[in-house]
Amino acid sequence: MTVATHDEHAAAHPALQHHFEDLGQQHEASILGMWMFLATEILFFGGILCAYWVYRIMYPEAWALGAHQQNTLLGGINTIVLIISSLTMALAVRNAQLGRRRGQVLMLVLTLLFGCTFIGVKMVEYHAHYVEGLLPGAAWHWNEVPAQAPKVQLFMSFYWSMTGLHALHMVIGVGLLLWIIWRAARGQFGPEYDAPVEVMGLYWHFVDIVWIFLFPFLYLIHGAHHHG
């Protein structure tokens, strides 16, 4: 295929935006755009994690107590669910690159189901925390270790804010997946044009990686002293 015919073919593609020379340039720009967005996200989550670590060093007992309140089994299940969803997302991108419509739709739907499973399990955890009085503020009534209760409340503030922000990113991801699935089912993505699926994949992997950090930070802390 000559360069001229390739350009003519690309220019005719309905997905090509007018301000790009060809689909290749558009693809690179969209990928770069997502990487720039993810860089700001890394700074954002990084700032919260730094604050978390400062307090973790200051209040090791309270942090261990806070982690003791978490359902490690549910957290572990969710970790596995997200790791598998990253695999299905990667396979969706691969199927799009190979022009396999059914394969990409199947893998995107599986990714969506795993994402919804994660959110569902998280809601179960949140409800349990609320019932146990572990929601900071007016609803707080956890007092198993009175001396540590205010500091445990601080830990739970970090827990709710970090997992809440992550869950919000998951909900946004599910919404984006629905849009990508709709487009994939209509045969819009293939070897020439797979950028939206690839960009979706970058976002999804990022959200998964954030959880890979949050799980050990919030669930797997073992302090020197454990109170009942």
BATI-598431 format. One record per residue (C-alpha): residue in one letter; x, y, z. Coordinates in steps of 0.5 Angstrom, whole numbers. Example, Ala and Ser with C-alpha at 12.3 -4.5 7.8 and 13.67 -1.06 7.14 Angstrom:
2
<rec resn="A" px="25" py="-9" pz="16"/>
<rec resn="S" px="27" py="-2" pz="14"/>
***
This chain:
228
<rec resn="M" px="0" py="0" pz="0"/>
<rec resn="T" px="3" py="7" pz="-2"/>
<rec resn="V" px="3" py="13" pz="3"/>
<rec resn="A" px="-2" py="17" pz="-2"/>
<rec resn="T" px="-7" py="11" pz="-2"/>
<rec resn="H" px="-6" py="10" pz="6"/>
<rec resn="D" px="-7" py="18" pz="7"/>
<rec resn="E" px="-14" py="18" pz="3"/>
<rec resn="H" px="-16" py="12" pz="6"/>
<rec resn="A" px="-15" py="15" pz="13"/>
<rec resn="A" px="-18" py="22" pz="11"/>
<rec resn="A" px="-24" py="18" pz="9"/>
<rec resn="H" px="-25" py="15" pz="16"/>
<rec resn="P" px="-31" py="18" pz="20"/>
<rec resn="A" px="-27" py="18" pz="26"/>
<rec resn="L" px="-22" py="22" pz="24"/>
<rec resn="Q" px="-22" py="29" pz="27"/>
<rec resn="H" px="-21" py="35" pz="22"/>
<rec resn="H" px="-15" py="38" pz="26"/>
<rec resn="F" px="-11" py="32" pz="25"/>
<rec resn="E" px="-7" py="30" pz="19"/>
<rec resn="D" px="-9" py="22" pz="20"/>
<rec resn="L" px="-11" py="17" pz="24"/>
<rec resn="G" px="-4" py="15" pz="27"/>
<rec resn="Q" px="-3" py="23" pz="29"/>
<rec resn="Q" px="-10" py="23" pz="32"/>
<rec resn="H" px="-8" py="16" pz="36"/>
<rec resn="E" px="-2" py="19" pz="39"/>
<rec resn="A" px="-5" py="25" pz="41"/>
<rec resn="S" px="-11" py="22" pz="45"/>
<rec resn="I" px="-6" py="17" pz="48"/>
<rec resn="L" px="-1" py="23" pz="50"/>
<rec resn="G" px="-8" py="26" pz="53"/>
<rec resn="M" px="-10" py="20" pz="57"/>
<rec resn="W" px="-2" py="20" pz="60"/>
<rec resn="M" px="-2" py="27" pz="62"/>
<rec resn="F" px="-9" py="26" pz="65"/>
<rec resn="L" px="-6" py="20" pz="69"/>
<rec resn="A" px="0" py="24" pz="71"/>
<rec resn="T" px="-5" py="29" pz="74"/>
<rec resn="E" px="-9" py="23" pz="78"/>
<rec resn="I" px="-2" py="20" pz="80"/>
<rec resn="L" px="0" py="27" pz="83"/>
<rec resn="F" px="-7" py="28" pz="86"/>
<rec resn="F" px="-7" py="21" pz="89"/>
<rec resn="G" px="0" py="21" pz="91"/>
<rec resn="G" px="-1" py="27" pz="95"/>
<rec resn="I" px="-7" py="24" pz="99"/>
<rec resn="L" px="-2" py="18" pz="100"/>
<rec resn="C" px="3" py="22" pz="103"/>
<rec resn="A" px="-1" py="25" pz="108"/>
<rec resn="Y" px="-4" py="18" pz="110"/>
<rec resn="W" px="4" py="16" pz="111"/>
<rec resn="V" px="5" py="21" pz="115"/>
<rec resn="Y" px="0" py="20" pz="120"/>
<rec resn="R" px="1" py="12" pz="120"/>
<rec resn="I" px="8" py="14" pz="122"/>
<rec resn="M" px="5" py="18" pz="128"/>
<rec resn="Y" px="-1" py="14" pz="130"/>
<rec resn="P" px="2" py="6" pz="129"/>
<rec resn="E" px="-3" py="3" pz="134"/>
<rec resn="A" px="-9" py="7" pz="131"/>
<rec resn="W" px="-7" py="5" pz="124"/>
<rec resn="A" px="-7" py="-2" pz="126"/>
<rec resn="L" px="-13" py="-2" pz="130"/>
<rec resn="G" px="-17" py="1" pz="124"/>
<rec resn="A" px="-14" py="-4" pz="119"/>
<rec resn="H" px="-17" py="-9" pz="124"/>
<rec resn="Q" px="-24" py="-7" pz="122"/>
<rec resn="Q" px="-23" py="-8" pz="115"/>
<rec resn="N" px="-26" py="-14" pz="112"/>
<rec resn="T" px="-20" py="-17" pz="109"/>
<rec resn="L" px="-23" py="-23" pz="105"/>
<rec resn="L" px="-28" py="-18" pz="101"/>
<rec resn="G" px="-22" py="-13" pz="100"/>
<rec resn="G" px="-18" py="-19" pz="97"/>
<rec resn="I" px="-24" py="-22" pz="93"/>
<rec resn="N" px="-24" py="-15" pz="90"/>
<rec resn="T" px="-17" py="-14" pz="89"/>
<rec resn="I" px="-17" py="-21" pz="85"/>
<rec resn="V" px="-23" py="-18" pz="81"/>
<rec resn="L" px="-20" py="-12" pz="79"/>
<rec resn="I" px="-13" py="-16" pz="77"/>
<rec resn="I" px="-18" py="-21" pz="72"/>
<rec resn="S" px="-21" py="-14" pz="70"/>
<rec resn="S" px="-15" py="-11" pz="67"/>
<rec resn="L" px="-13" py="-18" pz="64"/>
<rec resn="T" px="-20" py="-18" pz="60"/>
<rec resn="M" px="-19" py="-10" pz="58"/>
<rec resn="A" px="-12" py="-12" pz="55"/>
<rec resn="L" px="-15" py="-17" pz="51"/>
<rec resn="A" px="-21" py="-12" pz="49"/>
<rec resn="V" px="-15" py="-8" pz="46"/>
<rec resn="R" px="-12" py="-14" pz="43"/>
<rec resn="N" px="-18" py="-16" pz="40"/>
<rec resn="A" px="-20" py="-9" pz="37"/>
<rec resn="Q" px="-13" py="-8" pz="34"/>
<rec resn="L" px="-14" py="-15" pz="31"/>
<rec resn="G" px="-21" py="-13" pz="28"/>
<rec resn="R" px="-25" py="-18" pz="32"/>
<rec resn="R" px="-32" py="-15" pz="34"/>
<rec resn="R" px="-35" py="-20" pz="38"/>
<rec resn="G" px="-28" py="-22" pz="42"/>
<rec resn="Q" px="-27" py="-14" pz="44"/>
<rec resn="V" px="-35" py="-14" pz="45"/>
<rec resn="L" px="-34" py="-20" pz="50"/>
<rec resn="M" px="-28" py="-18" pz="53"/>
<rec resn="L" px="-31" py="-11" pz="54"/>
<rec resn="V" px="-37" py="-14" pz="57"/>
<rec resn="L" px="-33" py="-18" pz="62"/>
<rec resn="T" px="-29" py="-12" pz="64"/>
<rec resn="L" px="-36" py="-8" pz="65"/>
<rec resn="L" px="-38" py="-14" pz="70"/>
<rec resn="F" px="-32" py="-15" pz="74"/>
<rec resn="G" px="-32" py="-7" pz="75"/>
<rec resn="C" px="-40" py="-8" pz="77"/>
<rec resn="T" px="-38" py="-13" pz="82"/>
<rec resn="F" px="-32" py="-9" pz="85"/>
<rec resn="I" px="-37" py="-3" pz="86"/>
<rec resn="G" px="-42" py="-8" pz="89"/>
<rec resn="V" px="-37" py="-11" pz="94"/>
<rec resn="K" px="-35" py="-4" pz="96"/>
<rec resn="M" px="-42" py="-2" pz="97"/>
<rec resn="V" px="-43" py="-8" pz="102"/>
<rec resn="E" px="-37" py="-6" pz="106"/>
<rec resn="Y" px="-39" py="1" pz="106"/>
<rec resn="H" px="-46" py="-1" pz="109"/>
<rec resn="A" px="-42" py="-6" pz="114"/>
<rec resn="H" px="-38" py="0" pz="116"/>
<rec resn="Y" px="-44" py="5" pz="117"/>
<rec resn="V" px="-47" py="0" pz="121"/>
<rec resn="E" px="-41" py="-1" pz="126"/>
<rec resn="G" px="-41" py="6" pz="127"/>
<rec resn="L" px="-34" py="7" pz="123"/>
<rec resn="L" px="-37" py="13" pz="118"/>
<rec resn="P" px="-33" py="19" pz="121"/>
<rec resn="G" px="-37" py="25" pz="123"/>
<rec resn="A" px="-44" py="25" pz="127"/>
<rec resn="A" px="-45" py="17" pz="125"/>
<rec resn="W" px="-39" py="15" pz="129"/>
<rec resn="H" px="-40" py="11" pz="135"/>
<rec resn="W" px="-34" py="6" pz="135"/>
<rec resn="N" px="-31" py="6" pz="142"/>
<rec resn="E" px="-28" py="-1" pz="143"/>
<rec resn="V" px="-21" py="2" pz="145"/>
<rec resn="P" px="-23" py="9" pz="147"/>
<rec resn="A" px="-16" py="12" pz="148"/>
<rec resn="Q" px="-15" py="11" pz="140"/>
<rec resn="A" px="-22" py="12" pz="138"/>
<rec resn="P" px="-21" py="19" pz="135"/>
<rec resn="K" px="-14" py="17" pz="132"/>
<rec resn="V" px="-18" py="11" pz="129"/>
<rec resn="Q" px="-23" py="16" pz="126"/>
<rec resn="L" px="-18" py="20" pz="123"/>
<rec resn="F" px="-16" py="13" pz="120"/>
<rec resn="M" px="-23" py="12" pz="117"/>
<rec resn="S" px="-23" py="19" pz="114"/>
<rec resn="F" px="-17" py="17" pz="110"/>
<rec resn="Y" px="-20" py="10" pz="108"/>
<rec resn="W" px="-27" py="13" pz="106"/>
<rec resn="S" px="-24" py="19" pz="102"/>
<rec resn="M" px="-19" py="14" pz="99"/>
<rec resn="T" px="-23" py="8" pz="97"/>
<rec resn="G" px="-29" py="13" pz="96"/>
<rec resn="L" px="-25" py="17" pz="90"/>
<rec resn="H" px="-23" py="10" pz="88"/>
<rec resn="A" px="-30" py="8" pz="87"/>
<rec resn="L" px="-32" py="14" pz="84"/>
<rec resn="H" px="-27" py="13" pz="79"/>
<rec resn="M" px="-29" py="6" pz="78"/>
<rec resn="V" px="-37" py="8" pz="77"/>
<rec resn="I" px="-34" py="13" pz="71"/>
<rec resn="G" px="-30" py="7" pz="68"/>
<rec resn="V" px="-36" py="3" pz="68"/>
<rec resn="G" px="-40" py="9" pz="65"/>
<rec resn="L" px="-34" py="10" pz="60"/>
<rec resn="L" px="-34" py="2" pz="58"/>
<rec resn="L" px="-42" py="2" pz="57"/>
<rec resn="W" px="-40" py="8" pz="51"/>
<rec resn="I" px="-34" py="4" pz="49"/>
<rec resn="I" px="-39" py="-3" pz="48"/>
<rec resn="W" px="-44" py="1" pz="45"/>
<rec resn="R" px="-39" py="3" pz="39"/>
<rec resn="A" px="-35" py="-3" pz="39"/>
<rec resn="A" px="-42" py="-7" pz="38"/>
<rec resn="R" px="-43" py="-3" pz="32"/>
<rec resn="G" px="-36" py="-4" pz="29"/>
<rec resn="Q" px="-33" py="2" pz="30"/>
<rec resn="F" px="-26" py="0" pz="32"/>
<rec resn="G" px="-21" py="-4" pz="28"/>
<rec resn="P" px="-14" py="-5" pz="26"/>
<rec resn="E" px="-14" py="3" pz="23"/>
<rec resn="Y" px="-18" py="6" pz="29"/>
<rec resn="D" px="-18" py="3" pz="36"/>
<rec resn="A" px="-15" py="9" pz="40"/>
<rec resn="P" px="-22" py="10" pz="44"/>
<rec resn="V" px="-21" py="2" pz="47"/>
<rec resn="E" px="-13" py="4" pz="48"/>
<rec resn="V" px="-15" py="10" pz="52"/>
<rec resn="M" px="-20" py="6" pz="56"/>
<rec resn="G" px="-15" py="1" pz="57"/>
<rec resn="L" px="-10" py="6" pz="60"/>
<rec resn="Y" px="-15" py="9" pz="65"/>
<rec resn="W" px="-18" py="2" pz="67"/>
<rec resn="H" px="-11" py="0" pz="69"/>
<rec resn="F" px="-9" py="6" pz="72"/>
<rec resn="V" px="-15" py="5" pz="77"/>
<rec resn="D" px="-13" py="-2" pz="78"/>
<rec resn="I" px="-6" py="0" pz="80"/>
<rec resn="V" px="-9" py="5" pz="85"/>
<rec resn="W" px="-13" py="-1" pz="88"/>
<rec resn="I" px="-7" py="-5" pz="89"/>
<rec resn="F" px="-4" py="1" pz="93"/>
<rec resn="L" px="-10" py="2" pz="97"/>
<rec resn="F" px="-11" py="-5" pz="99"/>
<rec resn="P" px="-5" py="-7" pz="103"/>
<rec resn="F" px="-5" py="0" pz="106"/>
<rec resn="L" px="-12" py="0" pz="109"/>
<rec resn="Y" px="-13" py="-7" pz="110"/>
<rec resn="L" px="-6" py="-11" pz="111"/>
<rec resn="I" px="-3" py="-6" pz="117"/>
<rec resn="H" px="-1" py="-10" pz="123"/>
<rec resn="G" px="2" py="-6" pz="129"/>
<rec resn="A" px="6" py="-8" pz="135"/>
<rec resn="H" px="0" py="-8" pz="139"/>
<rec resn="H" px="-7" py="-11" pz="138"/>
<rec resn="H" px="-13" py="-9" pz="143"/>
<rec resn="G" px="-19" py="-14" pz="143"/>
***
